[in-house]
């Protein structure tokens, strides 16, 4: 499977110095969309930089990057997402074994190495009220959050989920084409 990658940068030159060298060897083509002109700095050999004349939304930048790539799958990654050496291959294998899978994401870690919950169920009104209002002082938010953050599932195990953090995702090109990219 030919894999492209798109990284949208809003002036993240320092973060890109760590993430691009880790991502570039794992993909067939890598495009950085610079939302702020002249803000990317140096990039590894073979990485293309698209500079916007004016700032655009994340979705518009991602779509621009998708249009500049040709892979059967596309990684969309935040500038501070530093993938493990085999992350893209693992996601590609997962997707290849599941033809109906349109999006796959890895287990994510905080910079200190601890697990970052990245899968979510759709929020409920009650749980949102407890998390986002003074009700959190009356009720234990963790009880309400366990289901939303899927905290009872093992992060190492694949799981069907309603939504994932968008920091590092593998997207099937056919799915992107079918939905017309991200909603700008």
Contact map, one row per residue, 1 for C-alpha under 8 A:
1110000000000000000000000000000000000000000000000000000000000000000000111000000000000000000100000000000000000000000000000000000000000000000000000000000000000000000000000000000000000000
1111000000000000000000000011000000000000000000000000000000000000000000111000000000000000000000000000000000000000000000000000000000000000000000000000000000000000000000000000000000000000
1111100000000000000000000011100000000000000000000000000000000000000000111110000000000000000000000000000000000000000000000000000000000000000000000000000000000000000000000000000000000000
0111110000000000000000000011111000000000000000000000000000000000000011111110000000000000000000000000000000000000000000000000000000000000000000000000000000000000000000000000000000000000
0011111000000000000000000010111000000000000000000000000000000000000010000111100000000000000000000000000000000000000000000000000000000000000000000000000000000000000000000000000000000000
0001111100000000000000000000011110000000000000000000000000000100110000000111100000000000000000000000000000000000000000000000000000000000000000000000000000000000000000000000000000000000
0000111110000000000000000000011110000000000000000000000000000100100000000001111000000000000000000000000000000000000000000000000000000000000000000000000000000000000000000000000000000000
0000011111000000000000000000000111100000000000000000000001001100000000000000111000000000000000000000000000000000000000000000000000000000000000000000000000000000000000000000000000000000
0000001111111000000000000000000111110011000000000000000000000000000000000000011000000000000000000000000000000000000000000000000000000000000000000000000000000000000000000000000000000000
0000000111110000000000000000000001110010000000000000000000000000000000000000000000000000000000000000000000000000000000000000000000000000000000000000000000000000000000000000000000000000
0000000011111000000000000000000001110011000000000000000000000000000000000000000000000000000000000000000000000000000000000000000000000000000000000000000000000000000000000000000000000000
0000000011111111000000000000000000000011000000000000000000000000000000000000001000000000000000000000000000000000000000000000000000000000000000000000000000000000000000000000000000000000
0000000010111111100000000000000000000011110000000000000000000000000000000000000000000000000000000000000000000000000000000000000000000000000000000000000000000000000000000000000000000000
0000000000011111110000000000000000000000000000000000000000000000000000000000000000000000000000000000000000000000000000000000000000000000000000000000000000000000000000000000000000000000
0000000000011111111000000000000000000000000000000000000000000000000000000000001100000000000000000000000000000000000000000000000000000000000000000000000000000000000000000000000000000000
0000000000011111111100000000000000000001001000000000000000000000000000000000001100000000000000000000000000000000000000000000000000000000000000000000000000000000000000000000000000000000
0000000000001111111110000000000000000000011000000000000000000000000000000000000000000000000000000000000000000000000000000000000000000000000000000000000000000000000000000000000000000000
0000000000000111111111000000000000000000000000000000000000000000000000000000000101000000000000000000000000000000000000000000000000000000000000000000000000000000000000000000000000000000
0000000000000011111111100000000000000000000000000000000000000000000000000000001111100000000000000000000000000000000000000000000000000000000000000000000000000000000000000000000000000000
0000000000000001111111110000000000000000001100000000000000000000000000000000001001000000000000000000000000000000000000000000000000000000000000000000000000000000000000000000000000000000
0000000000000000111111111000000000000000000100000000000000000000000000000000000000000000000000000000000000000000000000000000000000000000000000000000000000000000000000000000000000000000
0000000000000000011111111100000000000000000000000000000000000000000000000000000001111000000000000000000000000000000000000000000000000000000000000000000000000000000000000000000000000000
0000000000000000001111111110000000000000000000000000000000000000000000000000000001101000000000000000000000000000000000000000000000000000000000000000000000000000000000000000000000000000
0000000000000000000111111111110000000000000100100000000000000000000000000000000000000000000000000000000000000000000000000000000000000000000000000000000000000000000000000000000000000000
0000000000000000000011111111000000000000000000000000000000000000000000000000000000000000000000000000000000000000000000000000000000000000000000000000000000000000000000000000000000000000
0000000000000000000001111111000000000000000000000000000000000000000000000000000000001101100000000000000000000000000000000000000000000000000000000000000000000000000000000000000000000000
0111100000000000000000111111110000000000000000000000000000000000000000000000000000000001000000000000000000000000000000000000000000000000000000000000000000000000000000000000000000000000
0111000000000000000000011111110000000000000000000000000000000000000000100000000000000000000000000000000000000000000000000000000000000000000000000000000000000000000000000000000000000000
0011100000000000000000010011111000000000000001100000000000000000000010100000000000000000000000000000000000000000000000000000000000000000000000000000000000000000000000000000000000000000
0001111000000000000000010011111100000000000001110000000000000000000000000000000000000000000000000000000000000000000000000000000000000000000000000000000000000000000000000000000000000000
0001111000000000000000000000111110000000000000111100000000000000100110000000000000000000000000000000000000000000000000000000000000000000000000000000000000000000000000000000000000000000
0000011110000000000000000000011111000000000000111100000000000000100000000000000000000000000000000000000000000000000000000000000000000000000000000000000000000000000000000000000000000000
0000011110000000000000000000001111100000000000001111000000001101100000000000000000000000000000000000000000000000000000000000000000000000000000000000000000000000000000000000000000000000
0000000111100000000000000000000111111111000000001111000000000000000000000000000000000000000000000000000000000000000000000000000000000000000000000000000000000000000000000000000000000000
0000000111100000000000000000000011111000000000000011011100001000000000000000000000000000000000000000000000000000000000000000000000000000000000000000000000000000000000000000000000000000
0000000011100000000000000000000001111110000000000011111000000000000000000000000000000000000000000000000000000000000000000000000000000000000000000000000000000000000000000000000000000000
0000000000000000000000000000000001111111000000000011110000000000000000000000000000000000000000000000000000000000000000000000000000000000000000000000000000000000000000000000000000000000
0000000000000000000000000000000001011111100000000010000000000000000000000000000000000000000000000000000000000000000000000000000000000000000000000000000000000000000000000000000000000000
0000000011111000000000000000000001011111100000000000000000000000000000000000000000000000000000000000000000000000000000000000000000000000000000000000000000000000000000000000000000000000
0000000010111001000000000000000001001111111000000000000000000000000000000000000000000000000000000000000000000000000000000000000000000000000000000000000000000000000000000000000000000000
0000000000001000000000000000000000000111111000000000000000000000000000000000000000000000000000000000000000000000000000000000000000000000000000000000000000000000000000000000000000000000
0000000000001000100000000000000000000001111100000000000000000000000000000000000000000000000000000000000000000000000000000000000000000000000000000000000000000000000000000000000000000000
0000000000000001100100000000000000000001111110100000000000000000000000000000000000000000000000000000000000000000000000000000000000000000000000000000000000000000000000000000000000000000
0000000000000000000110010000000000000000011111100000000000000000000000000000000000000000000000000000000000000000000000000000000000000000000000000000000000000000000000000000000000000000
0000000000000000000000000000000000000000001111100000000000000000000000000000000000000000000000000000000000000000000000000000000000000000000000000000000000000000000000000000000000000000
0000000000000000000000000000110000000000000111110000000000000000000000000000000000000000000000000000000000000000000000000000000000000000000000000000000000000000000000000000000000000000
0000000000000000000000010000111100000000001111111000000000000000000000000000000000000000000000000000000000000000000000000000000000000000000000000000000000000000000000000000000000000000
0000000000000000000000000000011100000000000001111100000000000000000000000000000000000000000000000000000000000000000000000000000000000000000000000000000000000000000000000000000000000000
0000000000000000000000000000001111000000000000111110000000000000000000000000000000000000000000000000000000000000000000000000000000000000000000000000000000000000000000000000000000000000
0000000000000000000000000000001111000000000000011111000000000000100000000000000000000000000000000000000000000000000000000000000000000000000000000000000000000000000000000000000000000000
0000000000000000000000000000000011111100000000001111100000000000000000000000000000000000000000000000000000000000000000000000000000000000000000000000000000000000000000000000000000000000
0000000000000000000000000000000011111000000000000111111100000000000000000000000000000000000000000000000000000000000000000000000000000000000000000000000000000000000000000000000000000000
0000000000000000000000000000000000011000000000000011111000000000000000000000000000000000000000000000000000000000000000000000000000000000000000000000000000000000000000000000000000000000
0000000000000000000000000000000000111000000000000001111100000000000000000000000000000000000000000000000000000000000000000000000000000000000000000000000000000000000000000000000000000000
0000000000000000000000000000000000110000000000000001111110000000000000000000000000000000000000000000000000000000000000000000000000000000000000000000000000000000000000000000000000000000
0000000000000000000000000000000000100000000000000001011111011000000000000000000000000000000000000000000000000000000000000000000000000000000000000000000000000000000000000000000000000000
0000000000000000000000000000000000000000000000000000001111111000000000000000000000000000000000000000000000000000000000000000000000000000000000000000000000000000000000000000000000000001
0000000100000000000000000000000000000000000000000000000111111100000000000000000000000000000000000000000000000000000000000000000000000000000000000000000000000000000000000000000000000001
0000000000000000000000000000000000000000000000000000000011111110000000000000000000000000000000000000000000000000000000000000000000000000000000000000000000000000000000000000000000000111
0000000000000000000000000000000000000000000000000000000111111111000000000000000000000000000000000000000000000000000000000000000000000000000000000000000000000000000000000000000000000111
0000000100000000000000000000000010100000000000000000000111111111100000000000000000000000000000000000000000000000000000000000000000000000000000000000000000000000000000000000000000000000
0000011100000000000000000000000010000000000000000000000001111111110000000001000000000000000000000000000000000000000000000000000000000000000000000000000000000000000000000000000000000100
0000000000000000000000000000000000000000000000000000000000111111111000000000000000000000000000000000000000000000000000000000000000000000000000000000000000000000000000000000000000001100
0000000000000000000000000000000010000000000000000000000000011111111100000000000000000000000000000000000000000000000000000000000000000000000000000000000000000000000000000000000000000000
0000011000000000000000000000001110000000000000000100000000001111111110000000000000000000000000000000000000000000000000000000000000000000000000000000000000000000000000000000000000000000
0000010000000000000000000000000000000000000000000000000000000111111111000100000000000000000000000000000000000000000000000000000000000000000000000000000000000000000000000000000000001000
0000000000000000000000000000000000000000000000000000000000000011111111000000000000000000000000000000000000000000000000000000000000000000000000000000000000000000000000000000000000000000
0000000000000000000000000000001000000000000000000000000000000001111111000000000000000000000000000000000000000000000000000000000000000000000000000000000000000000000000000000000000000000
0001100000000000000000000000101000000000000000000000000000000000111111100000000000000000000000000000000000000000000000000000000000000000000000000000000000000000000000000000000000000000
0001000000000000000000000000000000000000000000000000000000000000011111110000000000000000000000000000000000000000000000000000000000000000000000000000000000000000000000000000000000000000
1111000000000000000000000001100000000000000000000000000000000000000011111100000000000000000000000000000000000000000000000000000000000000000000000000000000000000000000000000100000000000
1111000000000000000000000000000000000000000000000000000000000000000001111100000000000000000000000000000000000000000000000000000000000000000000000000000000000000000000000001110000000000
1111000000000000000000000000000000000000000000000000000000000000000000111110000000000000000000000000000000000000000000000000000000000000000000000000000000000000000000000111100000000000
0011110000000000000000000000000000000000000000000000000000000000010000111111000000000000000000000000000000000000000000000000000000000000000000000000000000000000000000000111100000000000
0011110000000000000000000000000000000000000000000000000000000000000000001111100000000001000000000000000000000000000000000000000000000000000000000000000000000000000000011110000000000000
0000111000000000000000000000000000000000000000000000000000000100000000000111110000000000000000000000000000000000000000000000000000000000000000000000000000000000000001111110000000000000
0000111100000000000000000000000000000000000000000000000000000000000000000011111010000000000000000000000000000000000000000000000000000000000000000000000000000000000001111000000000000000
0000001110000000000000000000000000000000000000000000000000000000000000000001111110000000000000000000000000000000000000000000000000000000000000000000000000000000000001110000000000000000
0000001110010011001100000000000000000000000000000000000000000000000000000000111110000000000000000000000000000000000000000000000000000000000000000000000000000000000000000000000000000000
0000000000000011011000000000000000000000000000000000000000000000000000000000011111000000000000000000000000000000000000000000000000000000000000000000000000000000000000000000000000000000
0000000000000000001000000000000000000000000000000000000000000000000000000000111111100000000000000000000000000000000000000000000000000000000000000000000000000000000000110000000000000000
0000000000000000011101100000000000000000000000000000000000000000000000000000000111110000000000000000000000000000000000000000000000000000000000000000000000000000000000000000000000000000
0000000000000000001001100000000000000000000000000000000000000000000000000000000011111111000000000000000000000000000000000000000000000000000000000000000000000000000000000000000000000000
0000000000000000000001000000000000000000000000000000000000000000000000000000000001111110000000000000000000000000000000000000000000000000000000000000000000000000000000000000000000000000
0000000000000000000001100100000000000000000000000000000000000000000000000000000000111111000000000000000000000000000000000000000000000000000000000000000000000000000000000000000000000000
0000000000000000000000000100000000000000000000000000000000000000000000000000000000111111110000000000000000000000000000000000000000000000000000000000000000000000000000000000000000000000
0000000000000000000000000000000000000000000000000000000000000000000000000000000000111111111000000000000001000000000000000000000000000000000000000000000000000000000000000000000000000000
0000000000000000000000000110000000000000000000000000000000000000000000000010000000101111111100000000000000000000000000000000000000000000000000000000000000000000000000000100000000000000
0000000000000000000000000100000000000000000000000000000000000000000000000000000000000111111110000000000000000000000000000000000000000000000000000000000000000000000000000000000000000000
0000000000000000000000000000000000000000000000000000000000000000000000000000000000000111111111000000000000000000000000000000000000000000000000000000000000000000000000000000000000000000
0000000000000000000000000000000000000000000000000000000000000000000000000000000000000011111111100000000111000000000000000000000000000000000000000000000000000000000000000100000000000000
1000000000000000000000000000000000000000000000000000000000000000000000000000000000000001111111110000000000000000000000000000000000000000000000000000000000000000000000000100000000000000
0000000000000000000000000000000000000000000000000000000000000000000000000000000000000000111111111000000000000000000000000000000000000000000000000000000000000000000000000000000000000000
0000000000000000000000000000000000000000000000000000000000000000000000000000000000000000011111111100000100000000000000000000000000000000000000000000000000000000000000000000000000000000
0000000000000000000000000000000000000000000000000000000000000000000000000000000000000000001111111110111100000000000000000000000000000000000000000000000000000000000000000000000000000000
0000000000000000000000000000000000000000000000000000000000000000000000000000000000000000000111111110000000000000000000000000000000000000000000000000000000000000000000000000000000000000
0000000000000000000000000000000000000000000000000000000000000000000000000000000000000000000011111110000000000000000000000000000000000000000000000000000000000000000000000000000000000000
0000000000000000000000000000000000000000000000000000000000000000000000000000000000000000000001111111100000000000000000000000000000000000000000000000000000000000000000000000000000000000
0000000000000000000000000000000000000000000000000000000000000000000000000000000000000000000000111111110000000000000000000000000000000000000000000000000000000000000000000000000000000000
0000000000000000000000000000000000000000000000000000000000000000000000000000000000000000000000000111110000000000000000000000000000000000000000000000000000000000000000000000000000000000
0000000000000000000000000000000000000000000000000000000000000000000000000000000000000000000000100111111100000000000000000000000000000000000000000000000000000000000000000001000000000000
0000000000000000000000000000000000000000000000000000000000000000000000000000000000000000000000100011111100000000000000000000000000000000000000000000000000000000000000000011001000000000
0000000000000000000000000000000000000000000000000000000000000000000000000000000000000000000000100000111110000000000000000000000000000000000000000000000000000000000000001111000000000000
0000000000000000000000000000000000000000000000000000000000000000000000000000000000000000001001100000111111000000000000000000000000000000000000000000000000000000000000001110000000000000
0000000000000000000000000000000000000000000000000000000000000000000000000000000000000000001000000000001111100000000000000000000000000000000000000000000000000000000100011100000000000000
0000000000000000000000000000000000000000000000000000000000000000000000000000000000000010001000000000000111110000000000000000000000000000000000000000000000000000000000011000000000000000
0000000000000000000000000000000000000000000000000000000000000000000000000000000000000000000000000000000011111000001111000000000000000000000000000000000000110000000000000000000000000000
0000000000000000000000000000000000000000000000000000000000000000000000000000000000000000000000000000000001111100001111000000000000000000000000000000000000000000000000000000000000000000
0000000000000000000000000000000000000000000000000000000000000000000000000000000000000000000000000000000000111111111100000000000000000000000000000000000000000000000000000000000000000000
0000000000000000000000000000000000000000000000000000000000000000000000000000000000000000000000000000000000011111111100000000000000000000000000000000000000000000000000000000000000000000
0000000000000000000000000000000000000000000000000000000000000000000000000000000000000000000000000000000000001111110000000000000000000000000000000000000000000000000000000000000000000000
0000000000000000000000000000000000000000000000000000000000000000000000000000000000000000000000000000000000001111110000000000000000000000000000000000000000000000000000000000000000000000
0000000000000000000000000000000000000000000000000000000000000000000000000000000000000000000000000000000000001111111000000000000000000000000000000000000000000000000000000000000000000000
0000000000000000000000000000000000000000000000000000000000000000000000000000000000000000000000000000000000001111111100000000000000000000000000000000000000000000000000000000000000000000
0000000000000000000000000000000000000000000000000000000000000000000000000000000000000000000000000000000000111100111110000000000000000000000000000000000000100000000000000000000000000000
0000000000000000000000000000000000000000000000000000000000000000000000000000000000000000000000000000000000111100011111000000000000000000000000000000000000000000000000000000000000000000
0000000000000000000000000000000000000000000000000000000000000000000000000000000000000000000000000000000000110000001111100000000000000000000000000000111000100000000000000000000000000000
0000000000000000000000000000000000000000000000000000000000000000000000000000000000000000000000000000000000110000000111110000000000000000000000000000100000000000000110000000000000000000
0000000000000000000000000000000000000000000000000000000000000000000000000000000000000000000000000000000000000000000011111000000000000000000000000000110000000000111110000000000000000000
0000000000000000000000000000000000000000000000000000000000000000000000000000000000000000000000000000000000000000000001111100000000000000000000000001110000000000111100000000000000000000
0000000000000000000000000000000000000000000000000000000000000000000000000000000000000000000000000000000000000000000000111110000000000000000000000011110000000000111000000000000000000000
0000000000000000000000000000000000000000000000000000000000000000000000000000000000000000000000000000000000000000000000011111000000000000000000000001000000000000011000000000000000000000
0000000000000000000000000000000000000000000000000000000000000000000000000000000000000000000000000000000000000000000000001111101100000000000000000001000000000000000000000000000000000000
0000000000000000000000000000000000000000000000000000000000000000000000000000000000000000000000000000000000000000000000000111111100000000000000000000000000000000000000000000000000000000
0000000000000000000000000000000000000000000000000000000000000000000000000000000000000000000000000000000000000000000000000011111110000000000000000000000000000000000000000000000000000000
0000000000000000000000000000000000000000000000000000000000000000000000000000000000000000000000000000000000000000000000000001111111000000000000000000000000000000000000000000000000000000
0000000000000000000000000000000000000000000000000000000000000000000000000000000000000000000000000000000000000000000000000011111111100000000010011001000000000000000000000000000000000000
0000000000000000000000000000000000000000000000000000000000000000000000000000000000000000000000000000000000000000000000000011111111110000000000000000000000000000000000000000000000000000
0000000000000000000000000000000000000000000000000000000000000000000000000000000000000000000000000000000000000000000000000000111111111011000000000000000000000000000000000000000000000000
0000000000000000000000000000000000000000000000000000000000000000000000000000000000000000000000000000000000000000000000000000011111111111001010010000000000000000000000000000000000000000
0000000000000000000000000000000000000000000000000000000000000000000000000000000000000000000000000000000000000000000000000000001111111011000010001000000000000000000000000000000000000000
0000000000000000000000000000000000000000000000000000000000000000000000000000000000000000000000000000000000000000000000000000000111111111000000000000000000000000000000000000000000000000
0000000000000000000000000000000000000000000000000000000000000000000000000000000000000000000000000000000000000000000000000000000011111111000000000000000000000000000000000000000000000000
0000000000000000000000000000000000000000000000000000000000000000000000000000000000000000000000000000000000000000000000000000000001011111110000000000000000000000000000000000000000000000
0000000000000000000000000000000000000000000000000000000000000000000000000000000000000000000000000000000000000000000000000000000011111111111000000000000000000000000000000000000000000000
0000000000000000000000000000000000000000000000000000000000000000000000000000000000000000000000000000000000000000000000000000000011111111111110000000000000000000000000000000000000000000
0000000000000000000000000000000000000000000000000000000000000000000000000000000000000000000000000000000000000000000000000000000000000111111100000000000000000000000000000000000000000000
0000000000000000000000000000000000000000000000000000000000000000000000000000000000000000000000000000000000000000000000000000000000000111111100000000000000000000000000000000000000000000
0000000000000000000000000000000000000000000000000000000000000000000000000000000000000000000000000000000000000000000000000000000001000011111110000000000000000000000000000000000000000000
0000000000000000000000000000000000000000000000000000000000000000000000000000000000000000000000000000000000000000000000000000000000000001111111110000000000000000000000000000000000000000
0000000000000000000000000000000000000000000000000000000000000000000000000000000000000000000000000000000000000000000000000000001001100001001111111000000000000000000000000000000000000000
0000000000000000000000000000000000000000000000000000000000000000000000000000000000000000000000000000000000000000000000000000000000000000000111111100000000000000000000000000000000000000
0000000000000000000000000000000000000000000000000000000000000000000000000000000000000000000000000000000000000000000000000000000000000000000111111110000000000000000000000000000000000000
0000000000000000000000000000000000000000000000000000000000000000000000000000000000000000000000000000000000000000000000000000001001000000000111111111000000000000000000000000000000000000
0000000000000000000000000000000000000000000000000000000000000000000000000000000000000000000000000000000000000000000000000000001000100000000011111111101000000000000000000000000000000000
0000000000000000000000000000000000000000000000000000000000000000000000000000000000000000000000000000000000000000000000000000000000000000000001111111111100000000000000000000000000000000
0000000000000000000000000000000000000000000000000000000000000000000000000000000000000000000000000000000000000000000000001000000000000000000000111111111100000000000000000000000000000000
0000000000000000000000000000000000000000000000000000000000000000000000000000000000000000000000000000000000000000000000011110001000000000000000011111111000000000000000000000000000000000
0000000000000000000000000000000000000000000000000000000000000000000000000000000000000000000000000000000000000000000011111000000000000000000000001111111000000000000000000000000000000000
0000000000000000000000000000000000000000000000000000000000000000000000000000000000000000000000000000000000000000000010111000000000000000000000000111111110000000000000000000000000000000
0000000000000000000000000000000000000000000000000000000000000000000000000000000000000000000000000000000000000000000010000000000000000000000000001111111111000000000000000000000000000000
0000000000000000000000000000000000000000000000000000000000000000000000000000000000000000000000000000000000000000000000000000000000000000000000000110011111000000000000000000000000000000
0000000000000000000000000000000000000000000000000000000000000000000000000000000000000000000000000000000000000000000000000000000000000000000000000000011111101000000000000000000000000000
0000000000000000000000000000000000000000000000000000000000000000000000000000000000000000000000000000000000000000000000000000000000000000000000000000001111111000000000000000000000000000
0000000000000000000000000000000000000000000000000000000000000000000000000000000000000000000000000000000000100000001010000000000000000000000000000000000011111100000000000000000000000000
0000000000000000000000000000000000000000000000000000000000000000000000000000000000000000000000000000000000100000000000000000000000000000000000000000000001111100000000000000000000000000
0000000000000000000000000000000000000000000000000000000000000000000000000000000000000000000000000000000000000000000000000000000000000000000000000000000011111110000000000000000000000000
0000000000000000000000000000000000000000000000000000000000000000000000000000000000000000000000000000000000000000000000000000000000000000000000000000000000111111000000000000000000000000
0000000000000000000000000000000000000000000000000000000000000000000000000000000000000000000000000000000000000000000000000000000000000000000000000000000000001111100000000000000000000000
0000000000000000000000000000000000000000000000000000000000000000000000000000000000000000000000000000000000000000000000000000000000000000000000000000000000000111110000000000000000000000
0000000000000000000000000000000000000000000000000000000000000000000000000000000000000000000000000000000000000000000000111000000000000000000000000000000000000011111100000000000000000000
0000000000000000000000000000000000000000000000000000000000000000000000000000000000000000000000000000000000000000000000111100000000000000000000000000000000000001111100000000000000000000
0000000000000000000000000000000000000000000000000000000000000000000000000000000000000000000000000000000000000000000000111100000000000000000000000000000000000000111110000000000000000000
0000000000000000000000000000000000000000000000000000000000000000000000000000000000000000000000000000000010000000000001110000000000000000000000000000000000000000111111000000000000000000
0000000000000000000000000000000000000000000000000000000000000000000000000000000000000000000000000000000000000000000001100000000000000000000000000000000000000000001111110000000000000000
0000000000000000000000000000000000000000000000000000000000000000000000000001110000000000000000000000000000000000000000000000000000000000000000000000000000000000000111111000000000000000
0000000000000000000000000000000000000000000000000000000000000000000000000001110010000000000000000000000000000000000000000000000000000000000000000000000000000000000011111000000000000000
0000000000000000000000000000000000000000000000000000000000000000000000000011110010000000000000000000000011000000000000000000000000000000000000000000000000000000000011111100000000000000
0000000000000000000000000000000000000000000000000000000000000000000000000011100000000000000000000000001111000000000000000000000000000000000000000000000000000000000001111110000000000000
0000000000000000000000000000000000000000000000000000000000000000000000001111000000000001001100000000001110000000000000000000000000000000000000000000000000000000000000011111000000000000
0000000000000000000000000000000000000000000000000000000000000000000000001111000000000000000000000000011100000000000000000000000000000000000000000000000000000000000000001111101100000000
0000000000000000000000000000000000000000000000000000000000000000000000011100000000000000000000000000111000000000000000000000000000000000000000000000000000000000000000000111111100000000
0000000000000000000000000000000000000000000000000000000000000000000000111100000000000000000000000000000000000000000000000000000000000000000000000000000000000000000000000011111110000000
0000000000000000000000000000000000000000000000000000000000000000000000010000000000000000000000000000000000000000000000000000000000000000000000000000000000000000000000000001111111000000
0000000000000000000000000000000000000000000000000000000000000000000000000000000000000000000000000000010000000000000000000000000000000000000000000000000000000000000000000011111111100000
0000000000000000000000000000000000000000000000000000000000000000000000000000000000000000000000000000000000000000000000000000000000000000000000000000000000000000000000000011111111111100
0000000000000000000000000000000000000000000000000000000000000000000000000000000000000000000000000000000000000000000000000000000000000000000000000000000000000000000000000000111111111000
0000000000000000000000000000000000000000000000000000000000000000000000000000000000000000000000000000000000000000000000000000000000000000000000000000000000000000000000000000011111111000
0000000000000000000000000000000000000000000000000000000000000000000000000000000000000000000000000000000000000000000000000000000000000000000000000000000000000000000000000000001111111100
0000000000000000000000000000000000000000000000000000000000000000000000000000000000000000000000000000000000000000000000000000000000000000000000000000000000000000000000000000000111111110
0000000000000000000000000000000000000000000000000000000000000010010000000000000000000000000000000000000000000000000000000000000000000000000000000000000000000000000000000000000111111110
0000000000000000000000000000000000000000000000000000000000110110000000000000000000000000000000000000000000000000000000000000000000000000000000000000000000000000000000000000000100111111
0000000000000000000000000000000000000000000000000000000000110000000000000000000000000000000000000000000000000000000000000000000000000000000000000000000000000000000000000000000000011111
0000000000000000000000000000000000000000000000000000000011110000000000000000000000000000000000000000000000000000000000000000000000000000000000000000000000000000000000000000000000000111
